[in-house]
Amino acid sequence: MRRLSVVGLTLSLGLCSSLGAWAAEAPETLLYRYIDDKGVTVLDRQGVPPDYVGKGYEILNQRGRVVQVVPPAPSAEEVRAAEAAKVQASADAQLLHLYSSVDDVDRAKARKLAELDNLIAMNLSNLKGLRSQQGSLKSQAIDQERAGHAVPQALIDQINDLQERQQALQADIDRIQSTRKQAEAGFSVDRARVQKLVQQ
């Protein structure tokens, strides 16, 4: 009988020890505090309903102290603003990689505009040459007509070819002039942005 009591006591102590360890390892009960759609503050042990998670909530321990604050999810406008800020930051980093100062922007602008001006001048010179050739061929055609002769088809073809080449050159000149205006505007924007960034 004494042996059974000792065994029982041993089992009882072991069981208490196990229960104590289990109690120590058991997770603390947490409370979730949120505001429902009626503006009422709710405390819930089960968690926050999906409809209210996006509005933010607090997690409290058993003593009522806030242990974690979950902020509201950002609005669509805030997400767009954050994305725009991220894109702008990336663009600014690239800009500062290209230009370390306003003077760098001015030098790059001068080089680019000079390059475009040279192209325009070259095309204008070529255009002037084609017009001169066409004028000469037209004079020949007029001389043929005055002499009572038919204008040779080869001469007509040359005049037409020169006219087409002039139109193509003029289109190139217009395109380059448009590019020049865009480049000038772009450098003005870059200059203002670099100036602002280097002053920060």
C-alpha positions as a printed Julia matrix, in Angstrom:
200×3 Matrix{Float64}:
   0.0    0.0      0.0
   2.85   2.29     0.87
   4.43   1.51    -2.49
   1.23   2.52    -4.31
   1.09   5.82    -2.43
   4.64   6.63    -3.42
   3.89   5.69    -7.0
   0.7    7.75    -6.9
   2.55  10.69    -5.4
   5.22  10.4     -8.09
   2.61  10.3    -10.84
   0.76  13.22    -9.3
   3.92  15.33    -9.08
   4.84  14.42   -12.65
   1.39  15.39   -13.87
   1.54  18.73   -12.07
   4.98  19.38   -13.49
   3.71  18.6    -17.0
   0.68  20.84   -16.57
   2.9   23.65   -15.29
   5.19  23.32   -18.29
   2.18  23.26   -20.63
   0.78  26.37   -18.97
   4.13  28.13   -19.34
   4.31  27.2    -23.0
   0.7   28.11   -23.79
   0.48  31.23   -25.93
  -0.8   34.41   -24.32
  -4.37  35.3    -25.18
  -4.45  38.41   -27.33
  -7.23  40.9    -27.95
  -7.86  42.63   -31.25
  -9.24  46.15   -31.1
 -10.83  47.72   -34.17
 -13.63  50.13   -35.08
 -16.65  48.73   -36.89
 -18.73  50.42   -39.57
 -20.89  52.1    -36.89
 -17.88  53.74   -35.28
 -17.98  51.43   -32.27
 -14.68  50.18   -30.81
 -14.72  46.38   -30.69
 -12.49  44.03   -28.68
 -12.35  40.52   -30.11
 -10.3   37.44   -29.16
 -10.97  35.77   -32.51
  -9.27  38.41   -34.65
 -10.39  41.17   -36.97
 -13.11  40.45   -39.57
 -11.84  40.78   -43.18
 -14.07  43.81   -43.79
 -12.21  45.82   -41.12
  -8.62  44.62   -41.56
  -7.89  47.28   -44.18
  -8.94  50.04   -41.77
  -6.19  49.18   -39.3
  -6.38  47.72   -35.81
  -4.46  47.19   -32.57
  -3.37  44.02   -30.79
  -3.5   44.07   -26.99
  -2.12  41.62   -24.43
  -4.07  40.22   -21.47
  -3.21  43.29   -19.4
  -4.75  45.59   -22.02
  -1.48  47.01   -23.27
  -1.04  47.6    -26.99
   1.66  45.26   -28.3
   1.23  45.94   -31.99
  -0.42  48.56   -34.18
  -1.43  47.57   -37.7
  -1.9   50.76   -39.71
  -4.71  51.17   -42.26
  -4.0   49.92   -45.76
  -3.01  52.75   -48.12
  -5.71  54.16   -50.36
  -5.55  53.83   -54.15
  -4.48  57.48   -54.33
  -1.69  56.9    -51.8
  -0.5   53.85   -53.74
  -0.42  55.9    -56.96
   1.45  58.71   -55.18
   4.0   56.25   -53.8
   4.52  54.71   -57.23
   4.92  58.17   -58.79
   7.46  59.11   -56.12
   9.37  55.91   -56.8
   9.45  56.59   -60.55
  10.54  60.2    -59.94
  13.33  59.06   -57.61
  14.59  56.64   -60.25
  14.47  59.37   -62.92
  16.31  61.78   -60.62
  19.03  59.21   -59.97
  19.5   58.7    -63.71
  19.55  62.45   -64.29
  22.25  62.99   -61.66
  24.2   60.14   -63.22
  24.19  62.06   -66.52
  24.67  65.56   -65.11
  26.41  66.4    -61.87
  25.76  70.13   -62.25
  23.78  72.72   -64.19
  26.9   73.48   -66.23
  26.94  69.86   -67.43
  23.37  70.28   -68.7
  24.27  73.53   -70.48
  27.27  71.93   -72.19
  25.24  68.9    -73.3
  22.5   71.2    -74.6
  24.99  73.29   -76.57
  26.53  70.16   -78.14
  23.17  68.67   -79.1
  21.73  71.86   -80.55
  24.94  72.51   -82.51
  24.74  68.98   -83.94
  21.13  69.51   -85.01
  21.89  72.97   -86.42
  24.68  71.46   -88.53
  22.28  68.84   -89.9
  19.71  71.5    -90.72
  22.36  73.67   -92.43
  23.64  70.7    -94.46
  20.13  69.78   -95.61
  19.34  73.4    -96.48
  22.51  73.53   -98.56
  21.54  70.31  -100.34
  18.04  71.65  -100.88
  19.45  74.82  -102.42
  21.6   72.7   -104.75
  18.63  70.61  -105.88
  16.56  73.71  -106.55
  19.39  75.14  -108.63
  19.61  71.9   -110.65
  15.86  71.82  -111.11
  15.86  75.46  -112.23
  18.54  74.69  -114.81
  16.61  71.67  -116.17
  13.39  73.67  -116.31
  15.19  76.33  -118.34
  16.29  73.6   -120.76
  12.71  72.34  -121.01
  11.44  75.89  -121.74
  14.12  76.34  -124.4
  12.98  73.07  -126.03
   9.36  74.24  -126.06
  10.27  77.65  -127.47
  12.22  75.97  -130.24
   9.1   74.0   -131.09
  10.5   70.7   -129.89
   8.89  68.23  -127.51
  10.52  68.12  -124.11
  12.38  64.79  -123.84
  10.86  62.37  -121.31
  14.28  61.89  -119.72
  14.4   65.62  -118.96
  10.89  65.54  -117.49
  11.84  62.53  -115.35
  14.92  64.35  -114.04
  12.86  67.41  -113.11
  10.3   65.22  -111.32
  13.03  63.29  -109.51
  14.6   66.52  -108.29
  11.19  67.7   -107.07
  10.69  64.48  -105.06
  14.17  64.77  -103.55
  13.45  68.35  -102.52
  10.24  67.28  -100.81
  12.08  64.52   -98.95
  14.81  66.93   -97.86
  12.26  69.49   -96.69
  10.53  66.77   -94.65
  13.89  65.91   -93.06
  14.52  69.57   -92.26
  11.07  69.91   -90.66
  11.66  66.74   -88.62
  15.08  67.91   -87.4
  13.71  71.35   -86.5
  10.95  69.67   -84.5
  13.56  67.47   -82.78
  15.56  70.61   -81.98
  12.57  72.26   -80.29
  11.89  69.11   -78.27
  15.56  68.83   -77.28
  15.65  72.48   -76.19
  12.53  72.02   -74.08
  13.87  68.76   -72.63
  17.18  70.35   -71.63
  15.31  73.23   -69.97
  13.36  70.73   -67.86
  16.53  68.77   -67.03
  18.36  71.96   -66.09
  15.62  73.04   -63.68
  15.45  69.57   -62.13
  19.22  69.24   -61.71
  19.37  72.7    -60.17
  16.73  71.69   -57.64
  18.39  68.37   -56.84
  21.89  69.76   -56.32
  20.48  72.43   -53.98
  18.76  69.87   -51.74
